[in-house]
Amino acid sequence: MAVGMFSIFESVVQNRLECRDGFATVRECLERENENDLNNRFAVFVHAINVLKHGRGPYRPILRCNGTSALGCVASMLGASIGLEV
């Protein structure tokens, strides 16, 4: 469900910003506005969703997170991004 919601969000972003890669454009906007913390948290969610979608490929660093499973790593990343320990 999270992957589907994030995909819908991405399509809305692409439509509103009239761009092909909505998340890259969002990150550029956040960087330009010096919203570094928000930009980093947003990146965590993008990478986490990509791990859930693909489980491999360019997301290997996330999969190797402290020797845990991909799902365990994603849970830790998401929890940390909102101030929780998982």
Secondary structure, DSSP 8 states (H G I E B T S, - for coil): -HHHHHHHHHHHHHHHHT-S-HHHHHHHHHHHTT-HHHHHHHHHHHHHHHHHHHSSSTTHHHHTGGG--HHHHHHHHHHHHTT---
